[in-house]
Amino acid sequence: MAVVKPFAAVRPKPEKVKEVSALPYDVMNREEAAEMAKDKPDSFLHVSRSEIDLEDHISSYDPKVYQKARENLMDMMGRGVLIKDREPKYYIYRQIMEGRAQTGIVARASIDDYINDVIKKHEHTRPEKEKDRINHFDVTNANTEPVFFAYRSQDQINEIIEEWTDKNDAAYDFVSDDQIRHQLWVVDRKGVVETLEKLFAKIPNLYIADGHHRTASATKVGLSRREDKPDYRGDEPFNYMMAVIFPHDELLIMDYNRVVKDLNGHSPKEFMERIEENFAVEELDPGKAYKPEKLHQFGMYLEDTWYKLQAKEGVVDDNDPIKRLDVSILQGNLLKPILGIENPRTDNRIDFVGGIRGLKELEKRVKKDMKVAFSMYPTPIEDLFAISDAGEVMPPKSTWFEPKLRSGLFVYLLDE
């Protein structure tokens, strides 16, 4: 069962929250981060992307970057931009995008639950990305950004969240530059805190929705500190990681679309003939883009024309949780055998476009630097759970969650 505990967060003073809050560290490059933080000395990007405060020739993975992140975090705390709560609490974090809300609990989760597979994963991690976050967390002595977990929705937890948010004022309530509303409530009533902890203890599993590298890195930092302190008790902060934990039925998974640079030597006519072996193909009216309406349908943009592709009978293996995924169907029946994309994780002929950018972005990429684009139907959260429960991993770029968690709203210090 899951261990989900309250903690004393470091968080912005209410009047500073909008200025502090920032997009996650991994959704922009260095230049974009520098532009976003320009003339904003209190932006959390000075912590999460601290290389923007160093000379351009210094690598983003240089030890000076992690030291600068620590200095900037300490500076923000020293100036009172960030303040630390005195007692452990839960926090309720709600995001509203285009009228749709998702509401989660901000808490700390056990690194042992990750080790023992109570916290389920569905992706492989890359050593270099793990190392970056290990260094960042270790040197700053903090989880500076939360991981994003899901759990199978539980009525009693939902009722507590609904009642608390109805009867109490939010500590933060602001709209970020991307027009997403962010609200945060502080759950500080002892009885409610205790009840939530007991209810989460009945949840069999948590699932990583987004943040596999942060989860793995936080765990390895905790294990390293256990080695340095062999008489550790188990309740020290480094035995936990900061997370926002959402009920599954409130989460939005968007399409994660594909664009490919060339047709692997095929003419457009030959390419279409090969596709028709496993897909029913329908050419759409000029100017009509196609967003798939259900599983096993795909849109394709080629030569200024959109097509609807429908996987034929026999192509879909409903008994295999991985093979039945649309990303697997497209990879196994088109991208690999026809376009020669053997490994989408490493092949530089393929790129991926999050659904938040819309179909116009696919058209733009094809006109700019690609040859063909594919629009996907979103992967259902139930498939993510099924694959995680089976101990398997999803193909790369299978899910795109929106909205992204805002950084800077809460920080978890790893010492006492």
N, C-alpha and C positions, 0 to 999 in steps of 0.2 A: 504494500500500500504506500501511497505517496506521502512524503514528509514535506509539508508546506508551512513555513513558519513566518511570523511577523519579523520585522527588523526596523531599526532606526535609520531612516533614509537621510542622506544629504540631498537637499533640494532647494530650488530657488526661492528667494523671498517673493511673495505674490506679485509685487509691483515690477519684478524683474523677469517673470517667467517667460513672457513672449520673446524678450530679447535674448534670453539664455537658450531657449529651445532651438533645436536644430534637427535636420534630417539625419538619418543614421550614417555612420562613417563610410559605409561601403556602397552608397548609391551615387557617389560623385567622385570625380578625379581630383587631383591636387589643385589644379587651376580653378575648377569650379568651386571647390571649398574655399579657396582664397577669395574669390569674388563674392561668395555668399557672406563671408565674415568681414568683408571690407567695411571699415568704419563702425564695426560692432565689437567693441572690446570685451563684451560679456557673452558673446556667442559661445556655446559649448563646443563649437568646431575648434576652438583654440585648445581644447583638451582632446577631443576625438580625432582631430586631424592636425596635430600640433606642428607638423612639418611646414604649415603655412606661415609660421612665425620664424622659420629659419631660412638661410640662403638656399636658392633654388638648386644649387649643385649638390646639396646634402640629400642623400637617399631617404626615402620615407621609412626605411627600416634601419637607419643609423641609430645607435644607442642614444645619440643626442636628442632624437625625436621623442623617445619615451621619457627621457629626463625632462624635456621641455613640457610634455603633457603633465607630468607630476607638478612641476613648478606652476604651471597655469592653473591646475586644480587647486593647489594650496593657496595661490593668490586669490582665486575667486572665493574661497572659503574665508581667507583672511580679511578680505574687503567686505564680507557680509553679503556678497551676491548670492552665495550658497550658504545655507545654514543646516545644521544637523539636529534632527529630532532627538529628544532626550530619552524617550522610551520606545521599545519596539511596537510597531503598529502594522496593520495592513493598510493598503491604499487601493482605492477603486479608480481605475483609469478607463474613461470612456472616450471613444473617437467617433465622430459623426461625419460621414462623407456622403454628400448628395442625399441627405435625409435618412441614411441608413446608419444605425449605431452598432458598435460592438463594445462590450464592457467586460473588462477583466480585472483580476486581482493581482496587485503588485506585491510580491512576497519573495522569500528566499527558499530555494529548493536544495535538496541534499545532493552533494556530489556522489555519495554512495548509491543513491537511487539511479544515477547515470551509470555508474560502474555495474550495478546489479540488474540493469535493464528494466527498472521500473519506469525510468524515463526512456521512451522509445525513440529510435532514430530511423530515418529513411534515406539518408544520403551518406556517401563517403566524404571524408574531409581531406584537405590537401595539407601536407606537412608545413609548407611555407606560410600558409595562411594561419595555421594553428600557432606557429612560432611567433608571428606578428602579434596576435592577441595575447599569447602567454607573456611576452615581453611587456606589452602595454598594461595588462592587469597587474603584473608583478611589480613593475617599477612605479606605477601610480598607486599601488597598494589598494586597488579598488576595482570592482566591476563598474566600469564607467557607462556601459550600455547594457540593457537587459536582454535576455533571450526571450523568445516568443514561443510559449507552450500552448497546447490545446488539451482539453479533457472532454470526455463525454458528458454532456450537459447534465446537471444534477439539480432537481427542483428546489431543494432546501437552500442550496447556495444561491440560486437565482432569486429566491424570495428575500433572502437577507440583503442582497445587493440592491434589489428593487426598493425595499423598504428604506434602506439607508440613504440612497440617492434621492428618494422622495421627501424624506423628512429632514435632511441636513443640507446645508449650503456647501457648494463646492469650494475647495481651497483655491483652485485654479479654474478659470473658464475663459478660453481665448480661441481665436481663429488664426491659424498659421497662414503663411503667405500662399500656400497651396489650397486654401479655402477649406481646410479640414478643421473642425472644431474639436478642441481638446478640453476635457474636464477631469479634475482629480479631486477625490474625496479622501479625507483622512479618517480611518476607522480606529478610534481611540478608546472605545468603551470596552472595558475588560471582558465583560460577559460575551459580547459579540465577537471579540478577538478569539476567545477560547472556543466558542461554538464553531467558528470558521475553521480553526485548526483541527478540531475533531471531525468535522465534515470532510475536509480534504483527506484526512487519514483513512477515510473509507473509499477514496478514489483509487482504483487498482493501478492505473497508469496515467502518466503525463506523456504527451507526444510533442516532439520538437516540430513546430510549424516552420520557423525561420530562426537561423542562428546556430547551425551545427558547429561551426568553428568556435563561436563564443562559448558554447556549452562544453565542448571538449577542452578548450583552453582553460576555462575556469576550473574544471576538474583537475587538470594537470598542475595548475598553480597550487590548488589545495593539497594535492598529493605530495608535491615538492615541499610544501611547508610542514606537512606531517613528518617527512623525513628529517627536516631540520629540528623538529620538536617531537621526538619519539614518545614523550610522556603526554602527548596531547590528550585532552579530555573528550573531544568529539563535539563540543558545543561552541568552539571557537569560530569566528566568522568565516575563516578560510575553508571550513568544511561545507560551505553553502555557496550558491550562486544566485544572483538576482534574476528574477523572471517576471514577466507578465503572463498570466494564465487565463485563457479565454475558454468559455463553453463552445463546443464545436459548432453548434447550430447558429452562432452569430457571426462566424467567420466568412469572409468573402475570398474565394480563390478565383483569380482571373486567369484568362488564357495566357499562355506563354508561347509566343509565335516564333516561327523560324524564317530566316532568309538565307539563300544560298547564292554564291558568287557566279556559278556557271552551270551548264547542263551536262557536265562530265563528257563532253565530246559529242553529245546527241544534238541533232537538229530539233527544233520545236516539234516538228511532225513525228519524228522518231520518239521523242520524249513522251508525247501524248499517247502514242500507240502502246508504249511500255506501261504507262500508268493504267490504261484500260484493262490490263490483265487482272488487276486486283481491286480496281475502283470503278464504280459507275461515274461517268463524267458528264456534267451538264454545263454548257456555256451560258453565262448570264448576259443580260442586256448591257450595252455599253454604259459605263459610268456607275454600274450597280455593284458595290462591294459586297462580299459575302462573309458574314459572321455565323459560324456553325450554330445550329439551333438545338442540337442534341449530340450525345456521344456517337462516335464513329463517323461523324461528318467532318469535312475539312474544307476550308476555302483555299484557293490557289490563284495567285496573281502572276500572270505571264504575258508578255507582249501587250501590255496595256489592256488586258482582258481578265476578268474574274471568272473562275470556274467553281462549281460545287462538286466536291468529291465525296462519294459514299462508299465505305468499305463493303465489298461484296461478301455474301455468305461464305463461310469457310475461312475467311481471313481472321475473324475474331475468335480467340480462345477464351470463352467466358469462365473457364475453370481455373485459369491461371491469373492471379491478381496483378502480375506485372505485364504479361502478354496482352491482357485485355485493355491496358491503358492506351489512350489515343496516341500518346507520344511514342509508345512501343510499336503500335500499328504503323504509324507513319515511318518510323525509323526502319522497321523490319521489311516493309513492303515497297518503300519508295526511296527514302534517303540513302540507305545502304546499297540495295541491289541496282538501283538506276543511277543515282547521283554519286555513288562511290564514297559516301560519308561513313567510314568504318567506325570512327569513334567521335561522336559529336562533342565530347568533352575537350578534345585536343585538336580537332581538325579546324584549321583557320579559314576554310571555305564556307563555314556555316557561322551564323550569328543568331542571337536570340533577342526578341523584342517583347517587353512586358506589355500585357493587354491594356494597361493604364494609358499607353501611348496611342491606342486606337489603330484602326485599319489604314488611316491616311499615312501613318508612319511607315507601314509596310510598302505602300505605293511609293512613298518618298525614297525609301532605301533601294527599291528596284530601279528607280529612275536615276539614282545617284551612283551606287557602287555594287548592286546585286543584280541577279538575273531572274530569280523566281522567289516568291514568298508564299508561306503557308499560314493560314489562320486556324487556330485550334479551338476546340471546346474545352472549358476548364476541367481540370482533374477534380473529381468529387472528393470531399474530405474523407468519406467512408473508404475510398480506395487507399488513401494515405494511411489510415488506421490499419486496414487489412494487411498492407505490405509491411508496416512497422511491426504488427503483431506476429507476422510470419518470420521476422528477423531478416527480411530482404531489404534491398535498397531500390529506390526509384531511379529511372533513367535521369540523366542530367537535365536540368531546366524543365522540370515537370510541373512545378507550382509557382504561382506569383501571387503573394498575399497583398492585399490593400485594405486599409491604409497601412503604411509603415509606422512602427513605433517611433515616437519623437524622442530624441536624445536630450539629456540634460534635465529632465523632469525629476529624476531620482538617480542617486548614485549609492553604491553599497561598498562601504569601507571594509577591508579585509583584516583589520586589526581591532582590538577591543578598546 
